Amino acid sequence: MQGASALEAVVKEQAGADIRIYVVWEKILATDYAAPGSGVLARVFDPRAVQYWDPDLLLSKTAQPVLAASPDRVIGKKALVTGKYVWDYEAIYPPGVTWDVAFPLPELQGAPVADVAKDLMQRYWNSRSKSARVRR
Amino acid sequence: MTRRSLLLLPLLLVSCGGGKTPAGQPPLNTLSSANFNELRERFNRDAGHTRIVVLLSPT
């Protein structure tokens, strides 16, 4: 749950940024027996967010084969991506990336969220400003 | 069924359905194999924006 608060703190700093956030709550731990309650959902209160409950770990199962194939691209604990399930994980996609058949590889990714959320966001905007400078 | 479990049943049913999302967000969507494509479609609809995807445990 620290990950959700860390994410909220980071996106709060990006109040004017053109971003969309997808929070997928997974039934991953033995204690995750029910869908997240209002108190949990309130941890990410940014109106740009959409929240999902994924009791069958469908997103993890879809993403894991793709993400585990490029573990060197993961910032932080690679085991949270290359293990049986992907969890406590964050990915950032720039505009233009689409999800066709296979789950798309993100521009930046890392785990656990509480440790990497701020770093990923900073790296992302740095890379965007660099590419904007190159285009000029 | 005891009186105590009868009293707790509505609470349990509410908690299984998930809570209320914060103001400005759509309601919590439970993913299943029948509607999983909705997540992919939303991701693609938002392709003009920077997108952040996170997978978390609720506990």
N, CA and C atoms of all chains as a GROMACS GRO file, in nm:
protein
  585
    1MET      N    1   0.082  -0.122   0.000
    1MET     CA    2   0.000   0.000   0.000
    1MET      C    3   0.085   0.126   0.000
    2GLN      N    4   0.212   0.114   0.042
    2GLN     CA    5   0.301   0.231   0.039
    2GLN      C    6   0.320   0.278  -0.104
    3GLY      N    7   0.314   0.181  -0.195
    3GLY     CA    8   0.331   0.213  -0.337
    3GLY      C    9   0.225   0.310  -0.385
    4ALA      N   10   0.100   0.287  -0.343
    4ALA     CA   11  -0.010   0.373  -0.386
    4ALA      C   12   0.010   0.516  -0.336
    5SER      N   13   0.052   0.529  -0.212
    5SER     CA   14   0.074   0.664  -0.156
    5SER      C   15   0.191   0.732  -0.226
    6ALA      N   16   0.295   0.656  -0.256
    6ALA     CA   17   0.411   0.712  -0.326
    6ALA      C   18   0.372   0.759  -0.465
    7LEU      N   19   0.291   0.678  -0.531
    7LEU     CA   20   0.245   0.715  -0.665
    7LEU      C   21   0.163   0.843  -0.660
    8GLU      N   22   0.070   0.851  -0.564
    8GLU     CA   23  -0.014   0.969  -0.552
    8GLU      C   24   0.071   1.094  -0.528
    9ALA      N   25   0.172   1.081  -0.444
    9ALA     CA   26   0.258   1.196  -0.415
    9ALA      C   27   0.330   1.242  -0.542
   10VAL      N   28   0.371   1.147  -0.624
   10VAL     CA   29   0.443   1.182  -0.747
   10VAL      C   30   0.350   1.248  -0.848
   11VAL      N   31   0.232   1.190  -0.868
   11VAL     CA   32   0.143   1.249  -0.969
   11VAL      C   33   0.085   1.383  -0.921
   12LYS      N   34   0.078   1.401  -0.791
   12LYS     CA   35   0.032   1.529  -0.738
   12LYS      C   36   0.128   1.641  -0.780
   13GLU      N   37   0.257   1.607  -0.785
   13GLU     CA   38   0.357   1.706  -0.829
   13GLU      C   39   0.344   1.735  -0.978
   14GLN      N   40   0.273   1.648  -1.049
   14GLN     CA   41   0.256   1.662  -1.195
   14GLN      C   42   0.114   1.709  -1.224
   15ALA      N   43   0.067   1.804  -1.144
   15ALA     CA   44  -0.075   1.843  -1.152
   15ALA      C   45  -0.117   1.886  -1.292
   16GLY      N   46  -0.030   1.955  -1.363
   16GLY     CA   47  -0.070   2.004  -1.495
   16GLY      C   48  -0.030   1.912  -1.608
   17ALA      N   49   0.030   1.800  -1.577
   17ALA     CA   50   0.083   1.711  -1.681
   17ALA      C   51  -0.029   1.631  -1.747
   18ASP      N   52  -0.010   1.606  -1.874
   18ASP     CA   53  -0.109   1.533  -1.953
   18ASP      C   54  -0.087   1.382  -1.935
   19ILE      N   55  -0.128   1.331  -1.822
   19ILE     CA   56  -0.105   1.189  -1.793
   19ILE      C   57  -0.236   1.118  -1.757
   20ARG      N   58  -0.234   0.988  -1.778
   20ARG     CA   59  -0.343   0.902  -1.736
   20ARG      C   60  -0.282   0.791  -1.651
   21ILE      N   61  -0.353   0.751  -1.548
   21ILE     CA   62  -0.298   0.653  -1.453
   21ILE      C   63  -0.395   0.535  -1.442
   22TYR      N   64  -0.342   0.416  -1.454
   22TYR     CA   65  -0.423   0.295  -1.440
   22TYR      C   66  -0.369   0.218  -1.318
   23VAL      N   67  -0.451   0.211  -1.217
   23VAL     CA   68  -0.411   0.140  -1.095
   23VAL      C   69  -0.481   0.005  -1.094
   24VAL      N   70  -0.402  -0.101  -1.101
   24VAL     CA   71  -0.460  -0.236  -1.104
   24VAL      C   72  -0.425  -0.306  -0.972
   25TRP      N   73  -0.530  -0.326  -0.891
   25TRP     CA   74  -0.512  -0.394  -0.762
   25TRP      C   75  -0.521  -0.543  -0.786
   26GLU      N   76  -0.421  -0.616  -0.740
   26GLU     CA   77  -0.413  -0.759  -0.766
   26GLU      C   78  -0.437  -0.842  -0.640
   27LYS      N   79  -0.495  -0.957  -0.660
   27LYS     CA   80  -0.512  -1.052  -0.549
   27LYS      C   81  -0.383  -1.134  -0.542
   28ILE      N   82  -0.282  -1.075  -0.481
   28ILE     CA   83  -0.149  -1.136  -0.488
   28ILE      C   84  -0.105  -1.195  -0.354
   29LEU      N   85  -0.144  -1.133  -0.246
   29LEU     CA   86  -0.105  -1.181  -0.113
   29LEU      C   87  -0.222  -1.258  -0.049
   30ALA      N   88  -0.189  -1.339   0.049
   30ALA     CA   89  -0.292  -1.418   0.117
   30ALA      C   90  -0.398  -1.329   0.181
   31THR      N   91  -0.360  -1.207   0.213
   31THR     CA   92  -0.453  -1.114   0.278
   31THR      C   93  -0.542  -1.039   0.179
   32ASP      N   94  -0.517  -1.058   0.051
   32ASP     CA   95  -0.595  -0.988  -0.053
   32ASP      C   96  -0.721  -1.068  -0.087
   33TYR      N   97  -0.804  -1.096   0.012
   33TYR     CA   98  -0.919  -1.183  -0.011
   33TYR      C   99  -1.039  -1.109  -0.070
   34ALA      N  100  -1.036  -0.977  -0.068
   34ALA     CA  101  -1.150  -0.901  -0.119
   34ALA      C  102  -1.102  -0.781  -0.199
   35ALA      N  103  -1.191  -0.730  -0.280
   35ALA     CA  104  -1.160  -0.610  -0.359
   35ALA      C  105  -1.124  -0.495  -0.265
   36PRO      N  106  -1.041  -0.403  -0.311
   36PRO     CA  107  -1.000  -0.292  -0.224
   36PRO      C  108  -1.120  -0.207  -0.180
   37GLY      N  109  -1.120  -0.169  -0.055
   37GLY     CA  110  -1.225  -0.084  -0.002
   37GLY      C  111  -1.198   0.063  -0.032
   38SER      N  112  -1.291   0.146   0.010
   38SER     CA  113  -1.279   0.290  -0.019
   38SER      C  114  -1.152   0.351   0.037
   39GLY      N  115  -1.111   0.303   0.154
   39GLY     CA  116  -0.989   0.358   0.216
   39GLY      C  117  -0.866   0.330   0.133
   40VAL      N  118  -0.860   0.212   0.074
   40VAL     CA  119  -0.746   0.176  -0.012
   40VAL      C  120  -0.753   0.256  -0.142
   41LEU      N  121  -0.870   0.260  -0.201
   41LEU     CA  122  -0.886   0.331  -0.328
   41LEU      C  123  -0.854   0.480  -0.313
   42ALA      N  124  -0.879   0.534  -0.195
   42ALA     CA  125  -0.855   0.676  -0.170
   42ALA      C  126  -0.707   0.712  -0.169
   43ARG      N  127  -0.622   0.610  -0.162
   43ARG     CA  128  -0.478   0.638  -0.162
   43ARG      C  129  -0.432   0.698  -0.295
   44VAL      N  130  -0.501   0.663  -0.401
   44VAL     CA  131  -0.474   0.728  -0.530
   44VAL      C  132  -0.601   0.807  -0.563
   45PHE      N  133  -0.600   0.936  -0.530
   45PHE     CA  134  -0.723   1.016  -0.547
   45PHE      C  135  -0.717   1.110  -0.666
   46ASP      N  136  -0.610   1.102  -0.743
   46ASP     CA  137  -0.597   1.188  -0.860
   46ASP      C  138  -0.711   1.157  -0.959
   47PRO      N  139  -0.781   1.260  -1.007
   47PRO     CA  140  -0.893   1.234  -1.100
   47PRO      C  141  -0.850   1.180  -1.235
   48ARG      N  142  -0.720   1.181  -1.265
   48ARG     CA  143  -0.673   1.124  -1.391
   48ARG      C  144  -0.656   0.972  -1.381
   49ALA      N  145  -0.683   0.917  -1.264
   49ALA     CA  146  -0.663   0.772  -1.241
   49ALA      C  147  -0.791   0.693  -1.266
   50VAL      N  148  -0.772   0.570  -1.312
   50VAL     CA  149  -0.879   0.471  -1.325
   50VAL      C  150  -0.833   0.350  -1.244
   51GLN      N  151  -0.922   0.294  -1.161
   51GLN     CA  152  -0.879   0.185  -1.074
   51GLN      C  153  -0.954   0.055  -1.108
   52TYR      N  154  -0.876  -0.053  -1.106
   52TYR     CA  155  -0.929  -0.186  -1.138
   52TYR      C  156  -0.897  -0.283  -1.025
   53TRP      N  157  -0.984  -0.382  -1.012
   53TRP     CA  158  -0.958  -0.494  -0.921
   53TRP      C  159  -0.939  -0.616  -1.011
   54ASP      N  160  -0.825  -0.683  -0.995
   54ASP     CA  161  -0.788  -0.794  -1.084
   54ASP      C  162  -0.768  -0.922  -1.001
   55PRO      N  163  -0.880  -0.986  -0.959
   55PRO     CA  164  -0.868  -1.102  -0.870
   55PRO      C  165  -0.804  -1.223  -0.937
   56ASP      N  166  -0.810  -1.229  -1.068
   56ASP     CA  167  -0.754  -1.345  -1.139
   56ASP      C  168  -0.616  -1.316  -1.197
   57LEU      N  169  -0.558  -1.204  -1.161
   57LEU     CA  170  -0.422  -1.167  -1.204
   57LEU      C  171  -0.407  -1.168  -1.356
   58LEU      N  172  -0.510  -1.124  -1.424
   58LEU     CA  173  -0.509  -1.129  -1.570
   58LEU      C  174  -0.403  -1.038  -1.630
   59LEU      N  175  -0.389  -0.918  -1.575
   59LEU     CA  176  -0.288  -0.827  -1.631
   59LEU      C  177  -0.148  -0.880  -1.606
   60SER      N  178  -0.126  -0.931  -1.487
   60SER     CA  179   0.005  -0.989  -1.456
   60SER      C  180   0.039  -1.102  -1.551
   61LYS      N  181  -0.057  -1.189  -1.574
   61LYS     CA  182  -0.033  -1.304  -1.663
   61LYS      C  183  -0.007  -1.259  -1.806
   62THR      N  184  -0.072  -1.150  -1.846
   62THR     CA  185  -0.053  -1.098  -1.982
   62THR      C  186   0.083  -1.030  -1.996
   63ALA      N  187   0.120  -0.953  -1.894
   63ALA     CA  188   0.241  -0.870  -1.904
   63ALA      C  189   0.369  -0.948  -1.874
   64GLN      N  190   0.360  -1.045  -1.785
   64GLN     CA  191   0.483  -1.109  -1.735
   64GLN      C  192   0.573  -1.166  -1.844
   65PRO      N  193   0.521  -1.240  -1.942
   65PRO     CA  194   0.613  -1.296  -2.044
   65PRO      C  195   0.688  -1.189  -2.121
   66VAL      N  196   0.621  -1.078  -2.146
   66VAL     CA  197   0.684  -0.968  -2.222
   66VAL      C  198   0.789  -0.898  -2.135
   67LEU      N  199   0.751  -0.865  -2.013
   67LEU     CA  200   0.841  -0.788  -1.926
   67LEU      C  201   0.960  -0.871  -1.880
   68ALA      N  202   0.935  -0.998  -1.852
   68ALA     CA  203   1.043  -1.084  -1.802
   68ALA      C  204   1.148  -1.110  -1.910
   69ALA      N  205   1.114  -1.086  -2.036
   69ALA     CA  206   1.209  -1.108  -2.144
   69ALA      C  207   1.314  -0.997  -2.151
   70SER      N  208   1.288  -0.885  -2.085
   70SER     CA  209   1.384  -0.773  -2.085
   70SER      C  210   1.410  -0.724  -1.944
   71PRO      N  211   1.459  -0.811  -1.857
   71PRO     CA  212   1.474  -0.772  -1.716
   71PRO      C  213   1.576  -0.660  -1.695
   72ASP      N  214   1.670  -0.645  -1.788
   72ASP     CA  215   1.771  -0.540  -1.773
   72ASP      C  216   1.710  -0.401  -1.780
   73ARG      N  217   1.589  -0.391  -1.832
   73ARG     CA  218   1.523  -0.260  -1.843
   73ARG      C  219   1.450  -0.221  -1.714
   74VAL      N  220   1.446  -0.311  -1.617
   74VAL     CA  221   1.371  -0.285  -1.494
   74VAL      C  222   1.459  -0.212  -1.394
   75ILE      N  223   1.410  -0.101  -1.341
   75ILE     CA  224   1.480  -0.028  -1.237
   75ILE      C  225   1.430  -0.081  -1.102
   76GLY      N  226   1.523  -0.114  -1.014
   76GLY     CA  227   1.485  -0.165  -0.882
   76GLY      C  228   1.490  -0.316  -0.877
   77LYS      N  229   1.389  -0.376  -0.812
   77LYS     CA  230   1.389  -0.521  -0.789
   77LYS      C  231   1.332  -0.596  -0.909
   78LYS      N  232   1.421  -0.654  -0.986
   78LYS     CA  233   1.380  -0.724  -1.108
   78LYS      C  234   1.291  -0.845  -1.077
   79ALA      N  235   1.310  -0.904  -0.958
   79ALA     CA  236   1.233  -1.024  -0.922
   79ALA      C  237   1.083  -0.997  -0.918
   80LEU      N  238   1.043  -0.872  -0.897
   80LEU     CA  239   0.901  -0.839  -0.893
   80LEU      C  240   0.839  -0.838  -1.033
   81VAL      N  241   0.925  -0.852  -1.133
   81VAL     CA  242   0.879  -0.856  -1.271
   81VAL      C  243   0.905  -0.993  -1.334
   82THR      N  244   1.019  -1.051  -1.297
   82THR     CA  245   1.059  -1.177  -1.362
   82THR      C  246   1.004  -1.299  -1.287
   83GLY      N  247   0.947  -1.280  -1.172
   83GLY     CA  248   0.889  -1.392  -1.097
   83GLY      C  249   0.761  -1.441  -1.162
   84LYS      N  250   0.690  -1.528  -1.092
   84LYS     CA  251   0.568  -1.585  -1.148
   84LYS      C  252   0.465  -1.475  -1.182
   85TYR      N  253   0.457  -1.374  -1.092
   85TYR     CA  254   0.361  -1.266  -1.114
   85TYR      C  255   0.432  -1.132  -1.110
   86VAL      N  256   0.377  -1.038  -1.185
   86VAL     CA  257   0.427  -0.900  -1.183
   86VAL      C  258   0.347  -0.827  -1.077
   87TRP      N  259   0.415  -0.768  -0.981
   87TRP     CA  260   0.340  -0.690  -0.882
   87TRP      C  261   0.430  -0.588  -0.814
   88ASP      N  262   0.364  -0.493  -0.747
   88ASP     CA  263   0.432  -0.377  -0.690
   88ASP      C  264   0.523  -0.316  -0.798
   89TYR      N  265   0.462  -0.290  -0.910
   89TYR     CA  266   0.534  -0.259  -1.034
   89TYR      C  267   0.473  -0.134  -1.098
   90GLU      N  268   0.559  -0.054  -1.160
   90GLU     CA  269   0.512   0.066  -1.232
   90GLU      C  270   0.576   0.072  -1.369
   91ALA      N  271   0.495   0.110  -1.467
   91ALA     CA  272   0.544   0.128  -1.604
   91ALA      C  273   0.497   0.263  -1.656
   92ILE      N  274   0.582   0.329  -1.734
   92ILE     CA  275   0.544   0.458  -1.794
   92ILE      C  276   0.555   0.446  -1.946
   93TYR      N  277   0.449   0.491  -2.014
   93TYR     CA  278   0.443   0.488  -2.160
   93TYR      C  279   0.427   0.629  -2.214
   94PRO      N  280   0.504   0.663  -2.316
   94PRO     CA  281   0.487   0.794  -2.378
   94PRO      C  282   0.366   0.793  -2.472
   95PRO      N  283   0.320   0.910  -2.513
   95PRO     CA  284   0.211   0.913  -2.612
   95PRO      C  285   0.252   0.836  -2.737
   96GLY      N  286   0.156   0.774  -2.799
   96GLY     CA  287   0.181   0.704  -2.926
   96GLY      C  288   0.193   0.553  -2.912
   97VAL      N  289   0.229   0.505  -2.793
   97VAL     CA  290   0.242   0.359  -2.775
   97VAL      C  291   0.101   0.299  -2.768
   98THR      N  292   0.080   0.191  -2.842
   98THR     CA  293  -0.049   0.122  -2.834
   98THR      C  294  -0.028  -0.023  -2.790
   99TRP      N  295  -0.132  -0.078  -2.735
   99TRP     CA  296  -0.132  -0.217  -2.688
   99TRP      C  297  -0.208  -0.296  -2.795
  100ASP      N  298  -0.133  -0.367  -2.878
  100ASP     CA  299  -0.197  -0.442  -2.986
  100ASP      C  300  -0.224  -0.585  -2.939
  101VAL      N  301  -0.145  -0.680  -2.980
  101VAL     CA  302  -0.169  -0.817  -2.934
  101VAL      C  303  -0.092  -0.841  -2.803
  102ALA      N  304   0.040  -0.824  -2.810
  102ALA     CA  305   0.121  -0.843  -2.689
  102ALA      C  306   0.118  -0.717  -2.603
  103PHE      N  307   0.136  -0.735  -2.475
  103PHE     CA  308   0.145  -0.621  -2.382
  103PHE      C  309   0.265  -0.536  -2.424
  104PRO      N  310   0.250  -0.404  -2.433
  104PRO     CA  311   0.360  -0.321  -2.482
  104PRO      C  312   0.471  -0.302  -2.379
  105LEU      N  313   0.594  -0.299  -2.429
  105LEU     CA  314   0.707  -0.270  -2.341
  105LEU      C  315   0.707  -0.122  -2.307
  106PRO      N  316   0.718  -0.089  -2.180
  106PRO     CA  317   0.716   0.053  -2.142
  106PRO      C  318   0.848   0.122  -2.172
  107GLU      N  319   0.844   0.255  -2.173
  107GLU     CA  320   0.969   0.331  -2.188
  107GLU      C  321   1.051   0.320  -2.060
  108LEU      N  322   0.980   0.325  -1.947
  108LEU     CA  323   1.047   0.312  -1.817
  108LEU      C  324   0.964   0.219  -1.728
  109GLN      N  325   1.031   0.141  -1.645
  109GLN     CA  326   0.959   0.050  -1.557
  109GLN      C  327   1.044   0.022  -1.434
  110GLY      N  328   0.975  -0.007  -1.324
  110GLY     CA  329   1.050  -0.037  -1.203
  110GLY      C  330   0.963  -0.094  -1.093
  111ALA      N  331   1.029  -0.140  -0.988
  111ALA     CA  332   0.962  -0.202  -0.874
  111ALA      C  333   1.061  -0.203  -0.755
  112PRO      N  334   1.009  -0.198  -0.633
  112PRO     CA  335   0.871  -0.173  -0.592
  112PRO      C  336   0.834  -0.025  -0.612
  113VAL      N  337   0.706  -0.001  -0.624
  113VAL     CA  338   0.657   0.132  -0.661
  113VAL      C  339   0.702   0.239  -0.561
  114ALA      N  340   0.695   0.206  -0.433
  114ALA     CA  341   0.731   0.306  -0.331
  114ALA      C  342   0.875   0.354  -0.348
  115ASP      N  343   0.960   0.266  -0.396
  115ASP     CA  344   1.103   0.301  -0.410
  115ASP      C  345   1.134   0.372  -0.542
  116VAL      N  346   1.058   0.344  -0.645
  116VAL     CA  347   1.099   0.392  -0.778
  116VAL      C  348   1.007   0.498  -0.839
  117ALA      N  349   0.892   0.523  -0.781
  117ALA     CA  350   0.793   0.610  -0.845
  117ALA      C  351   0.851   0.747  -0.880
  118LYS      N  352   0.918   0.809  -0.784
  118LYS     CA  353   0.970   0.944  -0.806
  118LYS      C  354   1.081   0.942  -0.911
  119ASP      N  355   1.170   0.846  -0.898
  119ASP     CA  356   1.283   0.833  -0.991
  119ASP      C  357   1.234   0.809  -1.134
  120LEU      N  358   1.137   0.722  -1.150
  120LEU     CA  359   1.085   0.692  -1.284
  120LEU      C  360   1.026   0.817  -1.348
  121MET      N  361   0.950   0.894  -1.269
  121MET     CA  362   0.887   1.014  -1.324
  121MET      C  363   0.992   1.116  -1.366
  122GLN      N  364   1.093   1.133  -1.281
  122GLN     CA  365   1.200   1.228  -1.315
  122GLN      C  366   1.272   1.184  -1.442
  123ARG      N  367   1.308   1.056  -1.449
  123ARG     CA  368   1.377   1.005  -1.568
  123ARG      C  369   1.291   1.025  -1.693
  124TYR      N  370   1.161   1.001  -1.676
  124TYR     CA  371   1.072   1.013  -1.791
  124TYR      C  372   1.071   1.155  -1.845
  125TRP      N  373   1.050   1.253  -1.756
  125TRP     CA  374   1.042   1.392  -1.804
  125TRP      C  375   1.177   1.439  -1.856
  126ASN      N  376   1.286   1.391  -1.796
  126ASN     CA  377   1.420   1.426  -1.848
  126ASN      C  378   1.436   1.374  -1.990
  127SER      N  379   1.394   1.251  -2.013
  127SER     CA  380   1.409   1.193  -2.148
  127SER      C  381   1.319   1.265  -2.247
  128ARG      N  382   1.200   1.308  -2.202
  128ARG     CA  383   1.109   1.380  -2.292
  128ARG      C  384   1.166   1.516  -2.328
  129SER      N  385   1.225   1.585  -2.230
  129SER     CA  386   1.278   1.718  -2.262
  129SER      C  387   1.401   1.707  -2.350
  130LYS      N  388   1.480   1.600  -2.331
  130LYS     CA  389   1.597   1.578  -2.418
  130LYS      C  390   1.551   1.554  -2.562
  131SER      N  391   1.451   1.467  -2.578
  131SER     CA  392   1.407   1.437  -2.715
  131SER      C  393   1.342   1.559  -2.778
  132ALA      N  394   1.277   1.643  -2.697
  132ALA     CA  395   1.219   1.767  -2.751
  132ALA      C  396   1.330   1.861  -2.799
  133ARG      N  397   1.440   1.864  -2.722
  133ARG     CA  398   1.553   1.952  -2.760
  133ARG      C  399   1.615   1.903  -2.891
  134VAL      N  400   1.623   1.769  -2.905
  134VAL     CA  401   1.684   1.711  -3.027
  134VAL      C  402   1.598   1.745  -3.148
  135ARG      N  403   1.466   1.744  -3.129
  135ARG     CA  404   1.374   1.773  -3.241
  135ARG      C  405   1.384   1.918  -3.287
  136ARG      N  406   1.421   2.011  -3.195
  136ARG     CA  407   1.425   2.154  -3.230
  136ARG      C  408   1.537   2.186  -3.326
  137MET      N  409  -2.685  -2.050   1.126
  137MET     CA  410  -2.611  -1.924   1.120
  137MET      C  411  -2.635  -1.844   1.247
  138THR      N  412  -2.530  -1.798   1.310
  138THR     CA  413  -2.547  -1.726   1.435
  138THR      C  414  -2.592  -1.583   1.407
  139ARG      N  415  -2.642  -1.520   1.514
  139ARG     CA  416  -2.689  -1.382   1.499
  139ARG      C  417  -2.572  -1.290   1.459
  140ARG      N  418  -2.453  -1.321   1.516
  140ARG     CA  419  -2.335  -1.240   1.488
  140ARG      C  420  -2.297  -1.247   1.338
  141SER      N  421  -2.301  -1.371   1.283
  141SER     CA  422  -2.264  -1.385   1.142
  141SER      C  423  -2.369  -1.320   1.051
  142LEU      N  424  -2.494  -1.323   1.095
  142LEU     CA  425  -2.598  -1.255   1.017
  142LEU      C  426  -2.574  -1.105   1.012
  143LEU      N  427  -2.527  -1.051   1.122
  143LEU     CA  428  -2.499  -0.907   1.127
  143LEU      C  429  -2.378  -0.871   1.041
  144LEU      N  430  -2.283  -0.962   1.033
  144LEU     CA  431  -2.159  -0.934   0.957
  144LEU      C  432  -2.175  -0.957   0.808
  145LEU      N  433  -2.276  -1.034   0.769
  145LEU     CA  434  -2.291  -1.071   0.629
  145LEU      C  435  -2.300  -0.950   0.534
  146PRO      N  436  -2.386  -0.852   0.563
  146PRO     CA  437  -2.394  -0.737   0.471
  146PRO      C  438  -2.260  -0.666   0.457
  147LEU      N  439  -2.186  -0.657   0.567
  147LEU     CA  440  -2.055  -0.591   0.565
  147LEU      C  441  -1.959  -0.667   0.474
  148LEU      N  442  -1.965  -0.801   0.484
  148LEU     CA  443  -1.878  -0.885   0.402
  148LEU      C  444  -1.912  -0.869   0.254
  149LEU      N  445  -2.040  -0.865   0.223
  149LEU     CA  446  -2.083  -0.852   0.083
  149LEU      C  447  -2.037  -0.718   0.026
  150VAL      N  448  -2.047  -0.613   0.105
  150VAL     CA  449  -2.003  -0.482   0.059
  150VAL      C  450  -1.853  -0.483   0.033
  151SER      N  451  -1.777  -0.544   0.125
  151SER     CA  452  -1.632  -0.542   0.111
  151SER      C  453  -1.587  -0.625  -0.010
  152CYS      N  454  -1.659  -0.731  -0.044
  152CYS     CA  455  -1.622  -0.814  -0.159
  152CYS      C  456  -1.644  -0.738  -0.289
  153GLY      N  457  -1.741  -0.648  -0.292
  153GLY     CA  458  -1.770  -0.573  -0.414
  153GLY      C  459  -1.674  -0.459  -0.436
  154GLY      N  460  -1.595  -0.425  -0.339
  154GLY     CA  461  -1.500  -0.316  -0.352
  154GLY      C  462  -1.560  -0.185  -0.307
  155GLY      N  463  -1.471  -0.092  -0.280
  155GLY     CA  464  -1.514   0.037  -0.226
  155GLY      C  465  -1.548   0.137  -0.335
  156LYS      N  466  -1.567   0.259  -0.289
  156LYS     CA  467  -1.601   0.370  -0.378
  156LYS      C  468  -1.472   0.440  -0.417
  157THR      N  469  -1.459   0.469  -0.544
  157THR     CA  470  -1.338   0.540  -0.590
  157THR      C  471  -1.352   0.689  -0.557
  158PRO      N  472  -1.239   0.758  -0.548
  158PRO     CA  473  -1.243   0.902  -0.517
  158PRO      C  474  -1.319   0.983  -0.623
  159ALA      N  475  -1.361   1.100  -0.585
  159ALA     CA  476  -1.436   1.188  -0.675
  159ALA      C  477  -1.359   1.213  -0.804
  160GLY      N  478  -1.430   1.208  -0.914
  160GLY     CA  479  -1.368   1.236  -1.044
  160GLY      C  480  -1.319   1.112  -1.115
  161GLN      N  481  -1.313   0.999  -1.044
  161GLN     CA  482  -1.270   0.874  -1.106
  161GLN      C  483  -1.392   0.786  -1.138
  162PRO      N  484  -1.382   0.706  -1.245
  162PRO     CA  485  -1.492   0.611  -1.269
  162PRO      C  486  -1.498   0.506  -1.158
  163PRO      N  487  -1.609   0.436  -1.145
  163PRO     CA  488  -1.619   0.332  -1.040
  163PRO      C  489  -1.514   0.223  -1.059
  164LEU      N  490  -1.482   0.155  -0.950
  164LEU     CA  491  -1.387   0.043  -0.955
  164LEU      C  492  -1.440  -0.062  -1.052
  165ASN      N  493  -1.352  -0.106  -1.141
  165ASN     CA  494  -1.391  -0.204  -1.242
  165ASN      C  495  -1.322  -0.337  -1.208
  166THR      N  496  -1.399  -0.441  -1.193
  166THR     CA  497  -1.340  -0.574  -1.167
  166THR      C  498  -1.310  -0.642  -1.300
  167LEU      N  499  -1.181  -0.675  -1.319
  167LEU     CA  500  -1.140  -0.737  -1.445
  167LEU      C  501  -1.176  -0.885  -1.445
  168SER      N  502  -1.219  -0.931  -1.561
  168SER     CA  503  -1.244  -1.074  -1.581
  168SER      C  504  -1.206  -1.104  -1.725
  169SER      N  505  -1.204  -1.232  -1.760
  169SER     CA  506  -1.169  -1.265  -1.899
  169SER      C  507  -1.273  -1.207  -1.996
  170ALA      N  508  -1.394  -1.181  -1.946
  170ALA     CA  509  -1.499  -1.128  -2.033
  170ALA      C  510  -1.479  -0.979  -2.064
  171ASN      N  511  -1.419  -0.906  -1.971
  171ASN     CA  512  -1.408  -0.761  -1.993
  171ASN      C  513  -1.263  -0.711  -1.995
  172PHE      N  514  -1.167  -0.802  -1.994
  172PHE     CA  515  -1.026  -0.761  -1.986
  172PHE      C  516  -0.988  -0.667  -2.101
  173ASN      N  517  -1.050  -0.689  -2.215
  173ASN     CA  518  -1.022  -0.605  -2.332
  173ASN      C  519  -1.051  -0.457  -2.308
  174GLU      N  520  -1.141  -0.430  -2.213
  174GLU     CA  521  -1.175  -0.290  -2.184
  174GLU      C  522  -1.053  -0.212  -2.136
  175LEU      N  523  -0.967  -0.280  -2.060
  175LEU     CA  524  -0.845  -0.214  -2.011
  175LEU      C  525  -0.754  -0.181  -2.130
  176ARG      N  526  -0.738  -0.278  -2.219
  176ARG     CA  527  -0.654  -0.256  -2.338
  176ARG      C  528  -0.713  -0.144  -2.425
  177GLU      N  529  -0.845  -0.143  -2.441
  177GLU     CA  530  -0.910  -0.040  -2.523
  177GLU      C  531  -0.895   0.099  -2.461
  178ARG      N  532  -0.906   0.106  -2.330
  178ARG     CA  533  -0.888   0.235  -2.263
  178ARG      C  534  -0.745   0.285  -2.280
  179PHE      N  535  -0.650   0.193  -2.263
  179PHE     CA  536  -0.508   0.227  -2.281
  179PHE      C  537  -0.487   0.284  -2.422
  180ASN      N  538  -0.546   0.221  -2.520
  180ASN     CA  539  -0.528   0.266  -2.659
  180ASN      C  540  -0.605   0.396  -2.687
  181ARG      N  541  -0.722   0.412  -2.625
  181ARG     CA  542  -0.797   0.537  -2.641
  181ARG      C  543  -0.718   0.655  -2.587
  182ASP      N  544  -0.639   0.628  -2.483
  182ASP     CA  545  -0.560   0.733  -2.418
  182ASP      C  546  -0.420   0.746  -2.480
  183ALA      N  547  -0.401   0.693  -2.600
  183ALA     CA  548  -0.266   0.688  -2.659
  183ALA      C  549  -0.206   0.826  -2.683
  184GLY      N  550  -0.287   0.929  -2.679
  184GLY     CA  551  -0.233   1.064  -2.696
  184GLY      C  552  -0.171   1.121  -2.570
  185HIS      N  553  -0.178   1.048  -2.461
  185HIS     CA  554  -0.128   1.096  -2.332
  185HIS      C  555  -0.012   1.008  -2.284
  186THR      N  556   0.065   1.061  -2.192
  186THR     CA  557   0.158   0.978  -2.115
  186THR      C  558   0.074   0.890  -2.024
  187ARG      N  559   0.109   0.762  -2.015
  187ARG     CA  560   0.030   0.669  -1.932
  187ARG      C  561   0.118   0.597  -1.829
  188ILE      N  562   0.063   0.586  -1.710
  188ILE     CA  563   0.132   0.516  -1.601
  188ILE      C  564   0.045   0.396  -1.562
  189VAL      N  565   0.106   0.279  -1.564
  189VAL     CA  566   0.035   0.157  -1.523
  189VAL      C  567   0.102   0.105  -1.396
  190VAL      N  568   0.023   0.080  -1.293
  190VAL     CA  569   0.080   0.021  -1.170
  190VAL      C  570   0.000  -0.102  -1.130
  191LEU      N  571   0.072  -0.201  -1.082
  191LEU     CA  572   0.010  -0.323  -1.029
  191LEU      C  573   0.046  -0.331  -0.881
  192LEU      N  574  -0.057  -0.334  -0.798
  192LEU     CA  575  -0.034  -0.328  -0.653
  192LEU      C  576  -0.121  -0.428  -0.579
  193SER      N  577  -0.076  -0.463  -0.459
  193SER     CA  578  -0.158  -0.542  -0.367
  193SER      C  579  -0.238  -0.445  -0.280
  194PRO      N  580  -0.366  -0.474  -0.255
  194PRO     CA  581  -0.445  -0.383  -0.171
  194PRO      C  582  -0.415  -0.393  -0.022
  195THR      N  583  -0.332  -0.490   0.019
  195THR     CA  584  -0.305  -0.504   0.164
  195THR      C  585  -0.155  -0.495   0.192
   0.00000   0.00000   0.00000
